[in-house]
Amino acid sequence: MVKPSSKGGLNLRKRRKIGGEENFVDRISALPDEILVIILSGLPVRDAQATSILSRRWRYMWASITTLNFDDEKNLCRLYELSRIYPEGKELKKLRYVDWVDSVLKLHRAPNIEQFRVSFDIGPRSSIDEWIQFAMKKGVQMLELDFLEYPAHSRSSSYALRQNVLGIRKGSGLNPLCSDVPSEHISEYVGFKSLKVLDLKSVDVAGNVLEDILSNCSVLERLSMSDSSKLVNLRVISPSTALKYLVIQRCYKIKRIEISDANLVSFVYDTDEAFIYDADEVDLLLNNLPLLVEVSLGGIHSLDFLEVFSRISCCLAQLEILNLNNLSLSYKSESVFPTLSNLKHLELAFDEKDNGGLLQLASFIKASPLLHTLVLQLNCISLSLITKGPFPNKKAAKCSHDNLKVVEIIRYAGTTRQIELVKYVTKTAIKLEKIVFNSVCHGHYRTRVDRLAEIGNGAWRKEWLSNQVRRIKKKLPASVEVVCL
């Protein structure tokens, strides 16, 4: 072990060998400052700060990191318990978090940053304005604000992002890169030149603010919005050509989304399953999106499949990935499915009580000749509401599918209807290679609350699922690999 020097800290000049090799810290310290900063930038901010005790050289090395990730999940998990037994303690932790972020920003000395991420329950605070402006002035490339409150969906008010915080003149539509921008405002606009990813969780943003952001961020590639109570109408029409990925999740007040003449590759609109019936019906308009190959829709209820297809008709022929989740879609026997000629990955979620589930599945398989991966999920609010019997109409059209190789069953519980679906898929996919049984709802957009809730009962879930899978495995072809998650 390296001994502390008489001046405090660790004396790294005198290298010692342990087991014939140089001390690891000594070898790291021999690297150039530029390399050390890259290494420290890959650590959480608290861990990077902890290296300041190593020696004088390391004292402020962390202050030059280009990734500022202020995710304090360990303390965030304790906030809910504190709110019940010691409300003052919860507020104290919030204040300490704000003070910590403020102190780091005051000492930070790198001219630019690549990522700025804040993840904590702090609510509406003026400090957030200063944090965002700090990141923008540093030319941030990835900006993520995650203010999800514990317990989830209980926030009475949240932080609202306004144009003036970003340096945009309200209602002017001014392009900050134009030459007529006053010199005293130039520093406020620096972030627009390099912002590639914007992820906002539990941040209230109105549609006109998002439109201004899209108009002024010429290199923005990814925009993600979730849990915003102010987002009602969103228009994405001829935005920056760089925008490729758009996610709108759990924005329950939204009524209209219009996307036209854009270079989007992936579009997601989804609501939380628990609040599906509280959400307003969204008017979704998609037009002239020649590069759109991935679409995920959730929470669009009171529609049949043909109405859903009509809303995404501009991209049906080119779709490669389609996810229809948390939908209450009516199935009509006379429905004619369009051919999904390029679809390779399909995710479907059925309500446990949906009597047309088997027929829906059969129609999708027949309409997707290139389908390779199929993910199925049967949703049920509680075990007591599981439908015991089989589907009343089991006359699903028989067909042989050559390309379907991987099937995953989410929330598998061994019910009669789930077994029916598995049997149909294994008989239809004549070249099936793998089937995965998963008792946990995964999805692309699970919140941190969802992930933490699974930690406590993860072992029980897996053991229970293993027992269920053993029963059905005997009925599957021996050539099919069976995976239990």
Secondary structure, 3 states (H helix, E strand, C coil): CCCECCCCCECCCCCCEECCEECHHHHHHCCCHHHHHHHHHCCCHHHHHHHHHCCCCCCCHHHHCCEEEEECHHHHHHHHHHHHHCHHHHHHHHHHHHHHHHHHHHHCCCCCCCEEEEECCCCCCHHHHHHHHHHHHCCCCEEEEECCCCCCCCCCCCEECCHHHHCCCCCCCCCCCCCCCCHHHHHHHHHHHCCCEEEEECEECCHHHHHHHHHHCCCCCEEEEECCCCCCEEEEECCCCCCCEEEEECCCCCCEEEEECCCCCEEEEECCHHHCCCCCCCEEEEECCCCCCEEEEECCCCEEHHHHHHHCHHHCCCCCEEEEECCCEECCCCCCCCCCCCCCEEEEEEECCCCCHHHHHHHHHHHCCCCCEEEEEEECCCHHHCCCCCCCCCCCCCCCECCCCEEEEECCCCCHHHHHHHHHHHHHECCCCEEEEECCCCCCCCCHHHHHHHHCCHHHHHHHHHHHHHHHHCCCCCCCEEEEC
